[in-house]
Amino acid sequence: MMNERMIFLDVDGVLNNIATRERSNNGMIGIDPVKVQLLKEIKDQTGARIVLTSTWRNEWEPDYESCGLDGKYLSDSLTSGGVEIHDKIPGLSGIHRGSEIRRYAKTTGCRSFIVLDDEKFPDFTISGIREKGSRANWIHTQFYTQNGGLQPEHVQAAVRLFQQQDRLLE
């Protein structure tokens, strides 16, 4: 996995928003197929692999048959849109999402990454996850708006962030 690009993906607030009508198998807010297509655009333009950071990871496993009900729904929703989850970050007891992302990126030899998330976790800054500046790697989406979740401008921003990271690595 050395030198790969990765997209660390949250689900709620990225692949859906407060107005999403789709529902998961358990009746929770589901996945918006339009948001999946935007994620596919990022993946296709950058060649990045998708690593699940969302609490949905508790239902998802690389082996489809081992997934919980909502994990299967998530896999089906993404696969039908041409997107595949590569892996998930482990849930490390007592550690926040930023630390989990940083540890995963470091242990897998990830070259560059972006974080798609609607929430800023307390440890993002200390973990080197930034929304602005020359080392930005976080695209901050919104859940609580009608037009929330992943947007076309986020696709462009993701491509730019990967290009920016590549220049820093040269």
C-alpha positions in Angstrom: 0.0 0.0 0.0 3.1 2.3 0.0 2.8 5.6 -1.8 -0.9 5.4 -2.3 -3.4 8.2 -2.0 -6.3 7.7 0.4 -9.7 9.3 1.0 -10.7 9.0 4.7 -14.5 8.9 4.4 -17.1 9.8 6.9 -20.6 8.9 5.7 -23.2 11.0 7.5 -22.9 14.6 6.3 -20.8 13.5 3.3 -22.9 11.0 1.5 -26.1 12.3 2.9 -27.6 15.3 4.7 -30.7 16.3 6.8 -32.9 16.2 3.7 -31.8 12.8 2.3 -34.9 10.6 1.7 -33.1 7.3 1.3 -33.2 5.0 4.3 -30.8 2.3 5.4 -31.9 -1.3 6.1 -32.3 -0.3 9.7 -34.3 2.9 8.9 -31.5 5.4 9.5 -30.7 8.2 7.0 -29.4 6.4 4.0 -26.9 7.1 1.2 -27.7 9.7 -1.6 -26.7 8.2 -5.0 -25.8 11.8 -6.2 -23.2 12.1 -3.4 -21.8 8.6 -4.3 -21.3 9.9 -7.9 -19.4 12.9 -6.6 -17.2 10.6 -4.5 -16.6 8.4 -7.6 -15.4 11.6 -9.4 -12.8 12.2 -6.7 -11.7 8.6 -6.8 -11.5 8.5 -10.6 -9.6 11.8 -10.9 -7.1 11.0 -8.1 -6.7 7.3 -8.0 -7.2 7.3 -4.2 -8.5 4.4 -2.2 -11.4 4.9 0.2 -10.9 4.1 3.9 -14.0 4.3 6.0 -13.7 6.5 9.2 -17.4 6.8 9.9 -19.2 5.0 12.7 -20.7 3.0 9.9 -17.4 1.1 10.0 -18.8 -0.8 13.0 -21.3 -2.4 10.5 -18.9 -2.8 7.6 -16.3 -5.5 7.0 -14.1 -6.2 3.9 -15.9 -9.6 3.6 -19.5 -8.7 2.5 -21.0 -11.7 4.3 -19.5 -10.5 7.6 -21.1 -7.1 7.3 -24.0 -6.0 9.5 -27.3 -5.0 7.9 -26.3 -1.4 7.4 -22.8 -2.4 6.3 -24.3 -4.4 3.5 -26.5 -1.4 2.6 -23.4 0.8 2.5 -21.5 -1.6 0.4 -24.4 -2.1 -2.0 -25.0 1.7 -2.2 -21.4 2.5 -3.1 -20.8 -0.5 -5.4 -23.9 0.3 -7.4 -22.3 3.8 -7.9 -19.0 2.3 -9.0 -17.2 3.0 -5.6 -15.5 0.4 -3.5 -14.4 0.7 0.1 -10.8 -0.4 0.4 -10.5 -0.6 4.2 -11.6 1.0 7.5 -9.7 2.6 10.3 -9.7 0.5 13.5 -11.7 1.9 16.4 -9.0 2.6 18.9 -10.3 2.8 22.5 -10.0 6.3 23.9 -8.5 7.8 20.8 -10.2 10.4 18.6 -10.8 10.2 14.8 -7.8 12.4 13.9 -5.4 10.2 15.8 -6.9 7.1 14.2 -6.5 8.6 10.7 -2.9 9.7 11.3 -2.0 6.3 12.8 -3.6 4.4 9.9 -1.9 6.7 7.3 1.5 6.2 9.0 1.3 2.4 9.4 0.2 1.8 5.8 2.8 4.1 4.3 0.1 6.4 2.7 1.7 9.0 0.5 -1.1 11.6 0.7 -4.6 11.8 1.9 -7.7 13.9 2.3 -10.4 13.7 5.0 -14.1 14.1 4.0 -16.0 14.8 7.1 -18.7 17.1 8.4 -17.4 17.2 11.9 -14.2 18.6 13.3 -12.9 16.3 16.0 -11.0 17.8 18.9 -7.7 16.1 17.9 -7.8 17.1 14.2 -5.4 20.0 14.6 -2.8 18.1 16.7 -3.1 15.2 14.3 -2.2 17.4 11.4 -5.7 17.5 9.8 -6.3 21.0 8.5 -9.0 22.7 6.5 -6.9 25.6 5.3 -3.3 26.5 4.4 -0.6 24.9 2.3 -0.9 21.6 4.2 -4.7 21.4 4.1 -6.2 17.9 3.8 -9.7 18.2 5.3 -12.8 19.0 3.3 -15.4 20.1 5.7 -18.9 19.2 4.5 -22.3 20.0 6.2 -25.1 17.7 7.4 -27.7 20.1 8.7 -28.4 21.9 5.5 -30.7 21.1 2.6 -27.7 21.2 0.2 -25.3 19.6 2.6 -23.0 16.6 2.0 -20.6 16.3 -0.8 -20.9 19.0 -3.5 -19.3 19.5 -6.9 -17.0 22.2 -5.5 -15.7 19.6 -3.0 -14.7 17.4 -5.9 -12.6 20.2 -7.3 -11.1 21.0 -3.9 -10.2 17.3 -3.3 -8.3 17.1 -6.6 -6.5 20.4 -5.8 -5.5 19.2 -2.3 -4.0 16.0 -3.7 -2.1 18.0 -6.3 -0.9 20.4 -3.6 0.3 17.5 -1.4 2.1 16.0 -4.4 4.0 19.3 -4.9 5.0 19.3 -1.2 6.4 15.8 -1.6 8.5 16.6 -4.7 
